[in-house]
Amino acid sequence: MWDNSHNMLYLDHAATTPMRPAVWEAMEPFVAETFGNSSGSHGVSRRAKNALEEAREVIAGLIGARPQEIVFTSGGTEADNLAIKGPALASSKGGVVTTAIEHEAVLESAHFLAGLGYPVVEVPPETSGSVDPDRFAAGIGPDTVVASAMTANNETGAVLPIAAIAQAVRSVAPKVAIHTDAVQTFNSEDINVEELGIDLLSLAAHKFGGPRGVGLLYVRAGTALEPVQHGGGQELGMRSGTHNVMGAVGMAVAAQMAVLDRSHFRARVGAERDAFESRLGELLGAIPTIAGERLPQHAHLRFPNKINETLLIQLDQGGVAGSAGSACQSGAVTPSHVLTAMGMSASQAAECLRFSFGWTTEPGDGVRGAELVAGVIR
């Protein structure tokens, strides 16, 4: 949890988590040795192509998919854009149903489609931060072609009942493509596309110890999807562009390590998060904002009568890395759309901070971290 190179207590793993050393070891040969373009036909390219397809097979097996259903992207944002725009643009109807607490990559994609005249529905969450399956399914209309609900919220850590949401959607609209943004969840939650009952799923490698700049979209065979990036027709025509072979290899190794470490991660990180919250409650009166099911690595806290922008400046100066929400919104001055959708006032939302733990978290980090945070704020 300590970044010794910057003398920083790092509590922002939800934004990005350090790369696991074994991941870089697997990627390094692709910098100079296996440098070929995987779309070529000669031996140098074939070696790159083989590595790419091996990575695809590994990741597919880890999430219960088939290799041809894995589309590599530049990250979670591109995967979300393709998941929302792709099915909508492939249909003459193009309606989207999503939740009001999605990542901006989903919401802004939906807003783009709304600007083109496609119907868009944003289903509000419960005050718990989760989403009711029946309420979500009630948003489905005759023009809906894609429904998207995240597996867990990137800001609060609230876990959504995706399997139940998918089942509710299927009961009213069997042909609607169901997408889930699972970017925040791979470290701690079991991800199996068949068990979830979804058609599209987004992941980003840098959230679970892999490299930045690579992600994927699972696309169930038979799902209609219009590409949003055109060119040479790579990834079965769904995502053109020269493959990031090194990134795909690193993502596969990180995914394997995350799955092997998952049960230990949940127990270890969850215990440190609980200790962190308990100690901060004692020292500063900090209040967890989510009482229901949530990710074990997320601590989303409200500090009554304190402003998060001021707190973040103090924490940064004191050597603590936290956040006020999504890293994509780090410069925003408007209240969190997630918190206001949950029913918080703008002033209450401005009292909240997110701290997040990761695979580098060690025993005792929770209490030590809380005491350092409290000391800085005091």
PLY file of the C-alpha trace (Angstrom):
ply
format ascii 1.0
element vertex 378
property float x
property float y
property float z
element edge 377
property int vertex1
property int vertex2
end_header
0.00 0.00 0.00
3.03 2.26 0.39
4.53 3.75 -2.76
8.08 4.14 -1.50
9.26 5.87 -4.69
6.91 8.78 -3.97
6.65 8.41 -0.16
2.91 8.03 -0.61
0.25 5.93 1.11
-1.68 4.70 -1.93
-5.41 4.27 -1.27
-6.70 4.73 -4.81
-6.58 1.22 -6.28
-10.05 1.71 -7.78
-8.50 4.29 -10.13
-5.61 2.02 -11.07
-3.67 -0.62 -9.21
0.08 -1.38 -9.47
1.14 -3.86 -12.11
2.07 -7.25 -10.71
5.78 -7.97 -11.32
5.03 -11.28 -13.06
2.88 -9.40 -15.56
5.75 -7.25 -16.72
7.99 -10.32 -16.92
5.50 -11.89 -19.31
5.17 -8.70 -21.37
8.83 -7.73 -21.65
9.76 -10.15 -24.48
7.15 -8.45 -26.67
8.97 -5.13 -26.50
11.85 -6.21 -28.74
11.85 -9.97 -29.35
8.29 -10.74 -30.47
7.49 -7.40 -32.02
5.61 -8.49 -35.13
2.22 -7.22 -36.27
-0.16 -10.04 -35.44
-2.13 -9.42 -38.64
0.85 -10.26 -40.88
1.52 -13.59 -42.61
5.23 -14.23 -42.01
6.92 -15.97 -39.11
7.55 -12.85 -37.03
3.87 -11.96 -37.20
2.76 -15.53 -36.56
4.62 -15.59 -33.25
2.79 -12.45 -32.17
-0.51 -13.86 -33.43
0.00 -17.09 -31.47
0.67 -15.14 -28.27
-2.43 -13.01 -28.85
-4.66 -16.03 -29.37
-3.22 -17.81 -26.33
-4.07 -14.74 -24.24
-7.57 -14.72 -25.70
-8.07 -18.41 -24.82
-6.83 -17.90 -21.27
-9.13 -14.97 -20.54
-12.11 -16.63 -22.21
-11.66 -19.69 -20.01
-11.52 -17.56 -16.87
-14.91 -15.94 -17.51
-16.74 -18.92 -19.01
-16.66 -17.61 -22.58
-15.37 -18.89 -25.92
-12.19 -17.35 -27.39
-14.03 -15.95 -30.42
-16.29 -14.03 -28.05
-13.41 -11.93 -26.66
-12.81 -8.57 -28.34
-9.64 -6.82 -27.16
-9.95 -3.03 -26.73
-7.85 -0.15 -25.45
-9.55 -0.35 -22.05
-12.84 -0.23 -20.21
-14.00 3.04 -21.75
-13.73 1.74 -25.31
-15.36 -1.54 -24.28
-18.30 0.35 -22.75
-18.65 2.56 -25.83
-18.77 -0.48 -28.10
-21.21 -2.29 -25.80
-23.71 0.59 -25.78
-23.32 2.07 -29.26
-22.71 -1.21 -31.09
-26.10 -2.90 -30.54
-27.97 0.41 -30.84
-26.37 1.35 -34.16
-26.95 -2.18 -35.47
-30.70 -1.71 -35.00
-33.22 0.68 -36.49
-34.69 1.14 -32.98
-31.58 1.57 -30.87
-33.17 2.14 -27.46
-30.97 1.99 -24.35
-31.90 1.29 -20.74
-29.20 1.81 -18.14
-28.82 2.99 -14.56
-28.21 6.52 -13.31
-25.06 5.39 -11.46
-23.08 4.00 -14.40
-19.54 5.02 -15.27
-19.36 8.03 -17.59
-18.28 5.75 -20.45
-21.73 4.14 -20.40
-23.74 7.26 -19.62
-22.03 9.48 -22.18
-22.42 6.77 -24.83
-26.14 6.68 -24.03
-26.32 10.49 -24.16
-24.64 10.40 -27.58
-27.31 8.02 -28.83
-30.04 10.19 -27.30
-28.67 13.06 -29.36
-29.23 10.95 -32.47
-32.85 10.45 -31.48
-32.65 7.02 -29.88
-34.76 6.57 -26.72
-32.69 6.36 -23.53
-33.93 5.49 -20.03
-31.80 5.93 -16.87
-33.19 3.89 -13.99
-32.51 5.45 -10.57
-30.83 3.40 -7.83
-32.17 2.63 -4.40
-30.86 4.69 -1.50
-28.68 1.64 -0.72
-26.71 2.33 -3.90
-27.93 -0.84 -5.60
-30.59 -1.25 -8.30
-33.86 -3.17 -8.03
-34.17 -5.77 -10.83
-37.91 -5.29 -11.34
-37.56 -1.51 -11.40
-34.80 -1.85 -13.97
-36.83 -4.23 -16.15
-39.78 -1.82 -15.98
-37.67 0.64 -17.96
-37.52 -1.73 -20.94
-39.67 -0.53 -23.84
-40.53 -1.80 -27.32
-37.56 0.10 -28.81
-34.96 -1.15 -26.30
-32.11 -3.12 -27.87
-29.45 -2.89 -25.14
-29.74 -2.83 -21.34
-26.68 -2.00 -19.24
-26.18 -2.26 -15.49
-22.75 -2.33 -13.85
-21.65 -5.29 -11.74
-20.47 -2.97 -8.97
-20.23 0.78 -8.74
-16.78 2.24 -9.29
-17.36 5.05 -6.78
-19.24 3.52 -3.84
-18.43 -0.15 -4.36
-22.13 -1.09 -4.15
-22.71 -4.49 -5.76
-25.66 -4.84 -8.13
-27.61 -8.13 -8.53
-26.67 -8.59 -12.18
-27.93 -12.16 -12.55
-31.33 -11.13 -11.15
-31.38 -8.01 -13.33
-30.61 -10.09 -16.42
-33.34 -12.56 -15.53
-35.86 -9.75 -15.02
-34.94 -8.22 -18.39
-35.22 -11.60 -20.15
-38.71 -12.08 -18.69
-40.00 -8.98 -20.49
-37.66 -8.74 -23.49
-35.78 -11.96 -24.35
-33.92 -10.46 -27.33
-32.50 -7.36 -25.62
-28.70 -7.44 -25.39
-27.65 -7.25 -21.73
-24.37 -5.56 -20.83
-22.52 -5.23 -17.56
-19.51 -3.06 -16.83
-17.46 -5.36 -14.59
-14.34 -3.18 -14.60
-14.19 -2.73 -10.81
-15.02 -6.29 -9.84
-12.51 -8.78 -11.23
-10.20 -8.71 -8.19
-12.84 -9.81 -5.72
-15.92 -11.15 -7.52
-16.45 -14.37 -9.48
-17.16 -13.45 -13.10
-18.85 -16.06 -15.29
-20.85 -14.80 -18.26
-23.13 -17.84 -18.31
-23.97 -17.63 -14.63
-24.62 -13.90 -14.94
-26.79 -14.45 -18.02
-25.40 -11.48 -19.91
-24.44 -10.87 -23.56
-21.77 -8.19 -23.18
-19.18 -7.59 -20.44
-16.42 -4.98 -20.08
-13.08 -5.43 -18.31
-9.91 -3.31 -17.98
-6.55 -4.89 -17.18
-5.15 -2.08 -15.04
-7.82 -2.59 -12.39
-6.49 -6.05 -11.44
-2.72 -5.77 -11.72
-2.35 -5.66 -15.49
-1.10 -2.92 -17.83
-2.96 0.26 -18.69
-4.21 0.68 -22.24
-5.81 -2.73 -22.74
-9.23 -4.13 -21.95
-11.86 -6.32 -23.52
-15.49 -6.66 -24.39
-17.08 -10.09 -24.17
-19.62 -10.37 -27.00
-21.89 -13.40 -26.88
-21.99 -15.18 -30.24
-24.95 -13.96 -32.28
-25.16 -10.53 -30.61
-25.72 -7.88 -33.27
-23.05 -5.21 -32.94
-22.02 -2.41 -35.28
-18.33 -1.47 -34.86
-17.61 2.08 -33.80
-13.97 1.95 -34.93
-13.43 1.09 -38.58
-10.32 0.03 -40.45
-8.64 -3.28 -41.19
-11.36 -5.44 -39.69
-9.42 -6.97 -36.79
-11.25 -8.72 -33.93
-13.74 -10.38 -36.31
-14.59 -6.96 -37.71
-15.77 -5.62 -34.35
-12.73 -3.53 -33.44
-10.23 -2.50 -36.11
-6.68 -1.51 -35.25
-3.24 -3.07 -34.82
-3.34 -5.42 -31.87
-1.68 -4.54 -28.58
-0.18 -8.01 -28.25
2.00 -7.12 -25.28
-1.02 -5.68 -23.47
-3.19 -8.71 -24.18
-0.47 -11.04 -22.88
-0.13 -8.96 -19.72
-3.88 -8.86 -19.22
-4.11 -12.64 -19.45
-1.37 -13.17 -16.85
-2.90 -10.57 -14.52
-6.32 -12.19 -14.89
-4.91 -15.61 -14.00
-3.20 -14.20 -10.93
-6.31 -12.31 -9.84
-8.46 -15.44 -10.08
-5.94 -17.51 -8.11
-5.73 -14.80 -5.44
-9.44 -13.95 -5.36
-10.61 -15.71 -2.19
-7.51 -14.59 -0.29
-7.93 -11.07 -1.68
-11.52 -10.85 -0.45
-10.60 -11.96 3.06
-7.37 -9.99 3.42
-8.46 -6.74 1.82
-11.94 -6.85 3.33
-10.49 -7.15 6.83
-8.17 -4.18 6.29
-10.98 -2.09 4.79
-13.21 -2.84 7.80
-10.43 -1.93 10.22
-9.78 1.28 8.27
-13.43 2.33 8.42
-13.83 1.42 12.09
-10.76 3.39 13.14
-11.71 6.44 11.05
-15.16 6.31 12.60
-13.59 6.48 16.04
-11.11 9.22 15.15
-13.11 11.47 12.83
-16.71 10.28 12.92
-16.49 9.11 9.29
-19.64 7.32 8.11
-19.75 4.55 5.45
-22.24 5.51 2.76
-23.14 1.94 1.70
-24.79 -0.37 4.20
-25.66 -3.20 1.79
-23.49 -5.54 -0.29
-20.34 -3.87 -1.58
-16.89 -4.67 -2.84
-14.43 -5.56 -0.05
-11.79 -3.20 -1.43
-13.93 -0.04 -1.38
-14.30 2.35 1.56
-16.67 5.15 0.60
-17.00 7.49 3.56
-18.80 10.68 4.45
-16.95 13.19 6.66
-19.67 15.44 8.14
-19.01 19.16 7.91
-15.85 18.70 5.82
-15.47 19.41 2.09
-13.91 16.63 0.04
-11.96 18.97 -2.25
-10.23 20.49 0.77
-9.64 17.07 2.29
-8.04 15.76 -0.91
-5.62 18.68 -0.99
-4.70 18.06 2.65
-4.29 14.33 2.07
-2.13 14.81 -1.01
0.11 17.24 0.87
0.26 14.75 3.73
1.27 11.83 1.51
-2.08 10.02 1.13
-3.65 9.19 -2.24
-7.45 8.99 -2.18
-10.22 10.32 -4.41
-13.61 11.96 -4.44
-15.00 9.48 -6.98
-14.20 8.24 -10.46
-10.67 8.98 -11.62
-12.27 10.16 -14.87
-13.98 12.90 -12.87
-11.05 13.88 -10.68
-11.11 17.48 -11.93
-14.87 17.86 -11.67
-16.43 20.46 -9.40
-20.02 19.25 -9.80
-21.52 16.85 -7.24
-21.15 13.14 -7.91
-23.94 11.92 -10.18
-23.82 8.59 -8.33
-24.43 10.09 -4.90
-27.10 12.54 -5.99
-28.90 9.71 -7.81
-28.89 7.83 -4.49
-30.71 10.75 -2.88
-27.86 12.72 -1.30
-27.96 16.47 -1.44
-25.13 18.28 -3.20
-23.70 19.35 0.16
-23.78 15.79 1.52
-22.13 14.45 -1.65
-19.38 17.05 -1.23
-18.50 15.48 2.15
-17.63 12.05 0.69
-14.33 10.43 -0.19
-13.40 7.09 -1.73
-10.48 5.06 -0.43
-9.70 1.76 -2.12
-7.39 -1.12 -1.33
-5.63 -3.60 -3.62
-3.40 -6.62 -4.04
-0.46 -4.81 -2.41
-2.42 -4.25 0.83
-0.68 -5.82 3.82
-1.86 -6.82 7.33
-2.19 -3.79 9.57
-2.47 -1.33 6.68
-6.09 -0.56 7.55
-5.43 0.81 11.03
-2.14 2.46 10.06
-3.82 4.07 7.07
-6.75 5.35 9.11
-4.47 6.90 11.70
-2.39 8.60 9.02
-5.51 9.91 7.24
-6.94 11.18 10.54
-3.65 12.81 11.47
-3.45 14.63 8.15
-7.05 15.84 8.29
-6.73 16.99 11.89
0 1
1 2
2 3
3 4
4 5
5 6
6 7
7 8
8 9
9 10
10 11
11 12
12 13
13 14
14 15
15 16
16 17
17 18
18 19
19 20
20 21
21 22
22 23
23 24
24 25
25 26
26 27
27 28
28 29
29 30
30 31
31 32
32 33
33 34
34 35
35 36
36 37
37 38
38 39
39 40
40 41
41 42
42 43
43 44
44 45
45 46
46 47
47 48
48 49
49 50
50 51
51 52
52 53
53 54
54 55
55 56
56 57
57 58
58 59
59 60
60 61
61 62
62 63
63 64
64 65
65 66
66 67
67 68
68 69
69 70
70 71
71 72
72 73
73 74
74 75
75 76
76 77
77 78
78 79
79 80
80 81
81 82
82 83
83 84
84 85
85 86
86 87
87 88
88 89
89 90
90 91
91 92
92 93
93 94
94 95
95 96
96 97
97 98
98 99
99 100
100 101
101 102
102 103
103 104
104 105
105 106
106 107
107 108
108 109
109 110
110 111
111 112
112 113
113 114
114 115
115 116
116 117
117 118
118 119
119 120
120 121
121 122
122 123
123 124
124 125
125 126
126 127
127 128
128 129
129 130
130 131
131 132
132 133
133 134
134 135
135 136
136 137
137 138
138 139
139 140
140 141
141 142
142 143
143 144
144 145
145 146
146 147
147 148
148 149
149 150
150 151
151 152
152 153
153 154
154 155
155 156
156 157
157 158
158 159
159 160
160 161
161 162
162 163
163 164
164 165
165 166
166 167
167 168
168 169
169 170
170 171
171 172
172 173
173 174
174 175
175 176
176 177
177 178
178 179
179 180
180 181
181 182
182 183
183 184
184 185
185 186
186 187
187 188
188 189
189 190
190 191
191 192
192 193
193 194
194 195
195 196
196 197
197 198
198 199
199 200
200 201
201 202
202 203
203 204
204 205
205 206
206 207
207 208
208 209
209 210
210 211
211 212
212 213
213 214
214 215
215 216
216 217
217 218
218 219
219 220
220 221
221 222
222 223
223 224
224 225
225 226
226 227
227 228
228 229
229 230
230 231
231 232
232 233
233 234
234 235
235 236
236 237
237 238
238 239
239 240
240 241
241 242
242 243
243 244
244 245
245 246
246 247
247 248
248 249
249 250
250 251
251 252
252 253
253 254
254 255
255 256
256 257
257 258
258 259
259 260
260 261
261 262
262 263
263 264
264 265
265 266
266 267
267 268
268 269
269 270
270 271
271 272
272 273
273 274
274 275
275 276
276 277
277 278
278 279
279 280
280 281
281 282
282 283
283 284
284 285
285 286
286 287
287 288
288 289
289 290
290 291
291 292
292 293
293 294
294 295
295 296
296 297
297 298
298 299
299 300
300 301
301 302
302 303
303 304
304 305
305 306
306 307
307 308
308 309
309 310
310 311
311 312
312 313
313 314
314 315
315 316
316 317
317 318
318 319
319 320
320 321
321 322
322 323
323 324
324 325
325 326
326 327
327 328
328 329
329 330
330 331
331 332
332 333
333 334
334 335
335 336
336 337
337 338
338 339
339 340
340 341
341 342
342 343
343 344
344 345
345 346
346 347
347 348
348 349
349 350
350 351
351 352
352 353
353 354
354 355
355 356
356 357
357 358
358 359
359 360
360 361
361 362
362 363
363 364
364 365
365 366
366 367
367 368
368 369
369 370
370 371
371 372
372 373
373 374
374 375
375 376
376 377
